[in-house]
Amino acid sequence: MPLKVGDIITFERTFTAEDVDLFIKVSGDEGSHHVTPDEQGRLVIQGLLTATLPTKIGGDNNVLARKMNFEFFRSVFTGDTIRCEVTIEKFEKQDDSRISILAKFLCKNQNMKQVLSGSFAGVILVS
């Protein structure tokens, strides 16, 4: 089913210490808060690792991103389950080969606390 304005797409993920380790290898972001557990044994998740939730939804829909905006509100820790809700704000055919898309997103943790919000814009190539 094709996307349309007003569609809401959700994705949920629980982050692990293995996720943090893999992201350190890819990004080089190994701040002490990402490698040293807190008093509860948790690691802080890298902000851009948290931001992979809305990018996964974009990828699932073949969006070629042109612009992405992120605003981080609170730390995400290993063991946290983050739910990302993406709302399609614009979905317009540009020509026979491209659709323009704009979406806003909001990510909350298992306690319903906002951890991340933002938007992305791009195109979807039509084959």
KEMI-395727 format. One record per residue: x, y, z of N, C-alpha, C in turn; residue number from 1. Coordinates in pm, 1 decimal. Atoms other than C-alpha are relative to their C-alpha. Last residue first. Example, Ala and Ser with C-alpha at 12.3 -4.5 7.8 and 13.67 -1.06 7.14 Angstrom:
KEMI-395727
+----------+----------+----------+----------+----------+----------+----------+----------+----------+-----+
:     n.xx :     n.yy :     n.zz :    ca.xx :    ca.yy :    ca.zz :     c.xx :     c.yy :     c.zz : num :
+----------+----------+----------+----------+----------+----------+----------+----------+----------+-----+
:    -82.0 :   -119.0 :     -6.0 :   1367.0 :   -106.0 :    714.0 :    -77.0 :    109.0 :     73.0 :   2 :
:     89.0 :   -119.0 :      0.0 :   1230.0 :   -450.0 :    780.0 :     90.0 :    120.0 :      0.0 :   1 :
+----------+----------+----------+----------+----------+----------+----------+----------+----------+-----+
end
This chain:
KEMI-395727
+----------+----------+----------+----------+----------+----------+----------+----------+----------+-----+
:     n.xx :     n.yy :     n.zz :    ca.xx :    ca.yy :    ca.zz :     c.xx :     c.yy :     c.zz : num :
+----------+----------+----------+----------+----------+----------+----------+----------+----------+-----+
:    -55.2 :     78.6 :    110.2 :   1060.0 :    265.2 :  -1118.2 :   -103.9 :    -31.1 :   -104.3 : 127 :
:    104.5 :     84.0 :     54.1 :    963.8 :    553.2 :   -892.8 :     57.2 :    -77.0 :   -117.6 : 126 :
:     -8.6 :     19.8 :    143.6 :   1244.8 :    703.2 :   -688.5 :   -106.7 :    -99.3 :    -45.3 : 125 :
:     13.2 :    142.5 :     28.4 :   1142.9 :    814.5 :   -342.6 :      2.4 :    -11.4 :   -152.0 : 124 :
:     74.7 :     44.3 :    117.3 :   1263.8 :   1157.0 :   -245.2 :     -6.1 :   -151.3 :     -1.3 : 123 :
:    -75.8 :     64.5 :    105.9 :   1378.9 :   1331.2 :     65.9 :    -88.1 :    -33.6 :   -116.2 : 122 :
:     56.2 :    -29.2 :    130.8 :   1276.0 :   1503.7 :    384.8 :     87.8 :    -67.0 :   -104.0 : 121 :
:    -86.2 :     29.5 :    113.3 :   1330.8 :   1405.2 :    745.3 :    -75.2 :     31.6 :   -128.2 : 120 :
:     64.7 :     16.3 :    129.7 :   1195.0 :   1535.6 :   1069.6 :    102.5 :    -47.6 :   -101.7 : 119 :
:    -62.8 :    -61.0 :    115.5 :   1267.4 :   1565.7 :   1437.2 :    -79.5 :    -22.7 :   -125.8 : 118 :
:     98.7 :    -38.6 :    100.7 :   1200.0 :   1425.1 :   1779.0 :     74.6 :     61.8 :   -116.4 : 117 :
:    -48.4 :    -51.6 :    127.9 :   1400.0 :   1233.4 :   2035.9 :   -118.2 :     43.6 :    -84.7 : 116 :
:   -145.6 :      4.6 :      4.4 :   1375.3 :   1110.4 :   2396.3 :     56.1 :     66.6 :   -125.2 : 115 :
:    -55.3 :    -33.9 :    130.9 :   1014.4 :   1188.0 :   2487.0 :    151.9 :     -0.7 :      6.3 : 114 :
:    -75.8 :   -125.6 :     -3.3 :    912.5 :   1010.0 :   2806.8 :     61.4 :     22.4 :   -137.6 : 113 :
:     71.8 :   -101.8 :     77.8 :    642.0 :    744.2 :   2766.9 :     64.8 :    137.8 :      8.7 : 112 :
:     72.1 :    -77.9 :   -101.0 :    803.4 :    530.6 :   3039.9 :    -78.6 :    115.1 :    -62.6 : 111 :
:    102.3 :     87.0 :    -57.9 :    906.6 :    270.0 :   2779.2 :    -80.3 :     69.4 :    109.8 : 110 :
:    -47.1 :    121.5 :    -66.0 :   1094.7 :    542.5 :   2592.5 :   -117.3 :    -75.7 :     62.3 : 109 :
:     19.5 :      0.9 :   -144.6 :    950.6 :    787.1 :   2342.5 :     52.8 :   -130.5 :     57.6 : 108 :
:    -43.5 :    124.3 :    -64.3 :   1048.1 :    876.2 :   1985.4 :    -14.7 :     14.2 :    150.6 : 107 :
:    -10.0 :    -15.3 :   -144.3 :    865.9 :   1140.2 :   1781.2 :     35.9 :   -136.1 :     57.2 : 106 :
:     -1.5 :    117.2 :    -87.4 :    885.6 :   1177.5 :   1406.6 :     14.9 :     39.4 :    145.4 : 105 :
:    -42.3 :    -38.5 :   -134.4 :    804.6 :   1421.2 :   1129.6 :     -4.5 :   -124.0 :     87.1 : 104 :
:     58.7 :     69.6 :   -114.4 :    790.1 :   1326.5 :    762.3 :     54.8 :     57.9 :    129.4 : 103 :
:    -39.6 :    -67.3 :   -122.8 :    845.6 :   1501.0 :    430.4 :    -71.2 :    -71.3 :    113.5 : 102 :
:     57.8 :     40.7 :   -128.2 :    834.2 :   1315.1 :    100.3 :     57.4 :     85.9 :    112.4 : 101 :
:    -57.4 :    -78.0 :   -108.9 :    884.7 :   1411.4 :   -264.3 :    -70.2 :    -38.4 :    129.4 : 100 :
:    101.8 :    -45.7 :    -94.5 :    800.9 :   1143.8 :   -519.7 :     73.5 :     72.7 :    111.9 :  99 :
:    -27.9 :    -34.8 :   -139.3 :   1028.3 :   1097.4 :   -816.8 :   -125.5 :     40.9 :     76.4 :  98 :
:   -101.5 :     84.9 :    -61.6 :   1041.8 :    934.9 :  -1162.1 :     22.5 :     24.8 :    149.2 :  97 :
:     23.4 :    142.8 :     21.6 :    733.2 :   1051.8 :  -1349.2 :     98.2 :    -89.8 :     73.7 :  96 :
:      4.0 :     28.6 :    142.8 :    753.3 :   1399.1 :  -1194.8 :    -19.1 :   -150.5 :    -14.7 :  95 :
:    -71.3 :   -112.7 :     61.2 :    737.8 :   1557.1 :   -851.9 :     -4.7 :    -10.1 :   -152.1 :  94 :
:    -71.1 :     39.7 :    121.0 :    468.7 :   1324.9 :   -709.4 :     64.8 :    124.2 :    -60.6 :  93 :
:     42.9 :    -56.5 :    127.4 :    377.6 :   1449.6 :   -367.4 :     85.5 :    -50.9 :   -114.3 :  92 :
:    -27.3 :    113.2 :     88.4 :    386.8 :   1297.7 :    -17.9 :    -55.2 :     39.3 :   -136.5 :  91 :
:      7.1 :    -34.5 :    142.0 :    399.1 :   1561.4 :    255.9 :     35.4 :   -124.4 :    -80.4 :  90 :
:     53.1 :   -135.8 :     10.1 :    340.8 :   1536.3 :    631.2 :    -20.4 :     42.5 :   -145.9 :  89 :
:    -24.6 :    -53.1 :    133.8 :    385.4 :   1160.4 :    677.6 :    -71.2 :    135.1 :    -12.2 :  88 :
:    122.2 :    -48.7 :     64.9 :    389.0 :   1090.7 :   1051.4 :     37.3 :     62.4 :   -133.8 :  87 :
:    -26.6 :    -88.3 :    113.1 :    664.1 :    875.9 :   1203.5 :   -132.8 :     36.7 :    -64.6 :  86 :
:    121.0 :    -22.2 :     77.7 :    619.7 :    721.0 :   1548.3 :     29.9 :    105.8 :   -105.9 :  85 :
:     -8.3 :   -112.7 :     91.6 :    928.3 :    574.9 :   1712.6 :   -128.7 :      6.1 :    -82.1 :  84 :
:    103.2 :      8.5 :    103.2 :    900.4 :    351.0 :   2017.5 :      7.1 :    128.3 :    -82.7 :  83 :
:     38.5 :   -127.1 :     59.9 :   1211.8 :    311.0 :   2228.9 :   -100.0 :    -26.1 :   -111.8 :  82 :
:     76.9 :     27.7 :    121.3 :   1265.1 :     18.7 :   2462.3 :    -52.9 :    132.9 :    -51.4 :  81 :
:    115.8 :    -83.7 :     29.8 :   1538.9 :     86.1 :   2715.5 :    -65.1 :    -45.5 :   -130.2 :  80 :
:    118.8 :     53.1 :    -64.0 :   1762.4 :   -206.5 :   2814.2 :   -124.7 :     83.5 :    -24.3 :  79 :
:     18.8 :    140.1 :     34.5 :   2079.8 :    -19.0 :   2729.7 :   -116.5 :    -52.5 :     83.1 :  78 :
:    -91.9 :     95.5 :    -61.1 :   2018.8 :    345.8 :   2805.5 :    -23.2 :   -140.3 :    -54.5 :  77 :
:     55.9 :    133.9 :     18.4 :   1861.9 :    639.7 :   2620.2 :    106.0 :    -96.8 :     50.0 :  76 :
:    -83.0 :    115.5 :     31.7 :   1951.7 :    986.7 :   2741.7 :    -83.5 :   -125.7 :    -16.7 :  75 :
:    -52.6 :     68.6 :   -117.7 :   1706.6 :   1273.5 :   2730.2 :     78.1 :   -122.2 :    -45.6 :  74 :
:     56.8 :    -52.5 :   -123.9 :   1572.8 :   1537.1 :   2491.5 :     53.8 :    -65.7 :    126.3 :  73 :
:    -12.6 :    101.3 :   -104.5 :   1757.2 :   1496.9 :   2160.1 :    -43.3 :     60.4 :    133.1 :  72 :
:     -9.5 :    -69.2 :   -127.0 :   1644.2 :   1711.6 :   1867.6 :     -6.9 :   -105.7 :    109.4 :  71 :
:     17.5 :     75.2 :   -124.0 :   1715.5 :   1566.4 :   1524.7 :      7.4 :     95.6 :    118.2 :  70 :
:    -14.3 :    -84.2 :   -118.4 :   1677.0 :   1712.8 :   1176.4 :    -30.5 :    -84.2 :    123.4 :  69 :
:     44.2 :     64.7 :   -123.3 :   1732.4 :   1520.9 :    852.7 :     28.1 :     94.8 :    115.8 :  68 :
:    -12.2 :    -84.2 :   -118.7 :   1756.6 :   1657.0 :    498.4 :    -53.3 :    -78.6 :    119.2 :  67 :
:    -67.3 :   -123.3 :     39.8 :   1804.1 :   1495.3 :    159.7 :     26.8 :     88.4 :    121.0 :  66 :
:      7.1 :   -119.3 :    -84.5 :   1714.0 :   1139.2 :    249.6 :     79.6 :    115.2 :    -59.6 :  65 :
:   -134.8 :    -53.0 :     12.8 :   1661.4 :    882.1 :    -25.8 :     -1.5 :    134.0 :     72.5 :  64 :
:    -21.7 :   -144.5 :      1.5 :   1343.4 :    718.5 :     98.1 :    149.6 :     27.7 :    -14.1 :  63 :
:    -90.2 :    -39.5 :    108.5 :   1302.0 :    353.8 :     -0.2 :     18.9 :    150.4 :    -13.2 :  62 :
:     83.5 :    -59.4 :    103.9 :   1001.1 :    294.7 :    229.8 :     82.7 :     60.0 :   -113.6 :  61 :
:    104.5 :     97.8 :     34.4 :   1175.6 :     53.6 :    467.5 :    -87.2 :     49.8 :   -115.4 :  60 :
:    -59.1 :    105.5 :     82.4 :   1472.9 :    289.8 :    455.4 :   -101.2 :   -103.7 :    -43.4 :  59 :
:    -28.8 :    -58.0 :    131.2 :   1264.7 :    580.9 :    584.4 :     55.9 :   -104.5 :    -95.2 :  58 :
:    130.1 :    -16.4 :     63.6 :   1131.7 :    360.6 :    865.7 :     16.8 :     62.6 :   -138.5 :  57 :
:     44.3 :    133.6 :     40.7 :   1486.1 :    253.6 :    948.4 :   -133.9 :      8.3 :    -72.5 :  56 :
:    -65.7 :     29.5 :    128.1 :   1594.5 :    619.9 :    945.6 :    -35.2 :   -139.9 :    -48.9 :  55 :
:     70.4 :    -61.2 :    114.2 :   1328.9 :    694.5 :   1207.7 :     68.2 :    -28.3 :   -133.3 :  54 :
:    141.2 :     41.6 :      4.7 :   1475.7 :    430.4 :   1441.8 :    -75.7 :     69.2 :   -112.9 :  53 :
:     19.9 :    101.0 :    104.4 :   1841.5 :    490.3 :   1352.4 :   -144.9 :    -47.2 :     -6.7 :  52 :
:     56.5 :    -58.1 :    122.6 :   1824.7 :    814.5 :   1551.4 :    -13.6 :   -100.9 :   -113.8 :  51 :
:    143.4 :    -19.3 :    -24.4 :   1880.7 :    619.2 :   1875.1 :    -68.1 :     50.2 :   -127.9 :  50 :
:     54.1 :    136.5 :     -0.5 :   2214.6 :    509.7 :   1729.7 :   -150.0 :      5.3 :     27.9 :  49 :
:     27.3 :     38.8 :    137.9 :   2278.6 :    874.5 :   1642.6 :    -43.3 :   -145.6 :    -11.9 :  48 :
:    115.7 :    -69.8 :     54.0 :   2238.1 :    970.0 :   2005.6 :    -33.7 :    -43.3 :   -141.7 :  47 :
:    -38.6 :   -114.6 :     81.3 :   2481.2 :    703.3 :   2124.1 :   -125.9 :     64.1 :    -59.8 :  46 :
:      3.2 :     25.1 :    144.2 :   2319.4 :    475.5 :   2383.4 :     44.3 :    126.6 :    -73.1 :  45 :
:     76.5 :   -100.7 :     73.8 :   2423.6 :    537.5 :   2744.1 :     12.1 :    -32.4 :   -148.5 :  44 :
:    -80.2 :    -90.3 :     82.3 :   2541.0 :    215.4 :   2907.4 :    -93.0 :    102.6 :    -64.0 :  43 :
:     43.6 :    -36.7 :    134.9 :   2357.0 :     45.8 :   3191.8 :    103.8 :     87.6 :    -69.6 :  42 :
:    -54.9 :     93.6 :     97.8 :   2490.0 :   -140.2 :   3495.8 :    -36.5 :     30.4 :   -144.3 :  41 :
:    101.6 :    103.0 :     24.6 :   2263.1 :     39.8 :   3743.7 :     45.8 :   -100.2 :   -105.9 :  40 :
:     19.3 :     76.2 :   -123.9 :   2553.3 :    243.9 :   3886.0 :   -106.2 :   -108.2 :    -12.2 :  39 :
:     37.1 :    -82.5 :   -114.9 :   2641.2 :    352.5 :   3530.1 :    -22.0 :    -90.0 :    121.3 :  38 :
:    137.9 :      9.9 :    -52.0 :   2825.7 :    128.7 :   3286.9 :    -23.2 :     94.8 :    116.8 :  37 :
:     -4.7 :     21.0 :   -144.5 :   3149.9 :    256.6 :   3128.5 :   -143.2 :     -3.9 :     54.6 :  36 :
:    -78.7 :    120.4 :    -29.6 :   3176.4 :    216.1 :   2749.4 :      8.2 :    -32.7 :    148.9 :  35 :
:     42.3 :    110.5 :     86.4 :   2917.2 :    459.1 :   2610.5 :     73.0 :   -130.6 :     32.0 :  34 :
:    137.4 :     36.5 :    -37.9 :   2949.7 :    709.7 :   2897.5 :    -55.9 :   -112.4 :    -87.2 :  33 :
:     -4.1 :     84.1 :   -119.8 :   3328.2 :    708.6 :   2839.9 :   -139.7 :    -44.8 :     43.0 :  32 :
:     -4.0 :    -80.4 :   -121.2 :   3279.3 :    837.1 :   2485.6 :    -10.6 :    -89.6 :    122.8 :  31 :
:    -22.1 :     80.9 :   -119.2 :   3342.0 :    571.6 :   2225.1 :     21.7 :     85.7 :    124.0 :  30 :
:     50.8 :    -75.9 :   -113.6 :   3196.6 :    727.2 :   1910.2 :      9.4 :    -86.1 :    124.8 :  29 :
:   -114.3 :    -49.7 :    -75.8 :   3418.1 :    559.8 :   1647.1 :    -41.7 :     81.0 :    122.5 :  28 :
:     -5.3 :   -145.9 :     -8.8 :   3112.6 :    536.5 :   1423.8 :    127.5 :     54.5 :     64.0 :  27 :
:     36.5 :    -67.7 :    124.4 :   3112.9 :    177.6 :   1296.1 :     28.6 :    150.1 :      6.9 :  26 :
:    -86.7 :     46.5 :    108.3 :   3301.6 :      5.2 :   1577.3 :    -26.6 :     74.6 :   -130.3 :  25 :
:   -134.6 :    -52.9 :    -26.4 :   3129.6 :    216.9 :   1844.1 :     93.7 :    -39.4 :   -113.7 :  24 :
:      2.1 :   -139.1 :     44.4 :   2795.3 :    132.0 :   1681.6 :    133.2 :     67.8 :     26.3 :  23 :
:     -1.7 :     -3.4 :    147.0 :   2869.5 :   -239.2 :   1713.9 :      3.9 :    143.1 :    -51.8 :  22 :
:   -131.6 :     44.3 :     46.4 :   2959.2 :   -200.0 :   2082.5 :     11.2 :      5.8 :   -152.0 :  21 :
:    -94.8 :   -107.6 :    -30.4 :   2644.3 :      4.3 :   2155.7 :    138.7 :    -36.2 :    -53.1 :  20 :
:     29.3 :   -109.5 :     92.6 :   2423.8 :   -253.3 :   1980.6 :     99.7 :    114.0 :     19.2 :  19 :
:    -56.6 :     39.4 :    129.3 :   2596.6 :   -532.6 :   2177.0 :    -25.2 :    107.4 :   -105.8 :  18 :
:   -143.2 :    -33.0 :     -6.0 :   2516.5 :   -345.8 :   2500.7 :     68.3 :    -39.0 :   -130.8 :  17 :
:    -85.0 :     89.0 :    -79.4 :   2150.1 :   -372.2 :   2401.5 :    143.7 :     51.5 :      3.9 :  16 :
:   -143.6 :     -8.9 :     25.3 :   1876.4 :   -139.0 :   2273.6 :     79.9 :    -84.1 :     98.7 :  15 :
:    -68.2 :     -1.6 :   -128.9 :   1510.0 :   -239.0 :   2272.0 :    149.3 :     -6.0 :    -27.3 :  14 :
:   -123.6 :     76.3 :    -16.3 :   1337.6 :   -143.7 :   1948.0 :     51.2 :     13.6 :    142.5 :  13 :
:    -43.7 :      7.1 :   -139.3 :    997.7 :    -18.2 :   1836.4 :    123.6 :    -88.2 :      8.2 :  12 :
:   -103.7 :    101.5 :    -13.2 :    878.7 :     97.1 :   1495.1 :     49.3 :      7.1 :    143.4 :  11 :
:    -71.5 :     15.5 :   -126.5 :    570.0 :    297.6 :   1408.1 :    102.5 :   -112.8 :     -8.9 :  10 :
:    -74.5 :    126.1 :      3.4 :    422.5 :    437.5 :   1087.3 :     78.3 :     -9.1 :    130.6 :   9 :
:    -86.9 :     10.1 :   -117.4 :    154.1 :    706.1 :   1086.8 :     61.6 :   -139.7 :     -1.6 :   8 :
:    -37.8 :    134.6 :    -45.5 :     -8.1 :    798.8 :    756.2 :     92.9 :      9.6 :    120.1 :   7 :
:     76.0 :     40.2 :   -117.9 :   -142.9 :   1154.2 :    744.6 :     31.4 :   -139.3 :     50.1 :   6 :
:     -3.4 :    -99.5 :   -106.8 :    -26.2 :   1228.4 :    391.4 :    -91.4 :    -46.0 :    113.5 :   5 :
:     78.1 :   -119.9 :     27.6 :    -10.2 :    908.7 :    187.7 :     11.4 :     93.9 :    120.2 :   4 :
:     13.5 :    -97.5 :   -108.1 :    214.3 :    605.2 :    158.8 :    -89.6 :    114.5 :    -43.9 :   3 :
:    -83.5 :   -120.1 :      6.2 :    152.8 :    336.1 :   -100.6 :    -25.8 :     93.4 :    118.3 :   2 :
:     83.5 :   -117.9 :      0.0 :      0.0 :      0.0 :      0.0 :     88.6 :    125.1 :      0.0 :   1 :
+----------+----------+----------+----------+----------+----------+----------+----------+----------+-----+
end
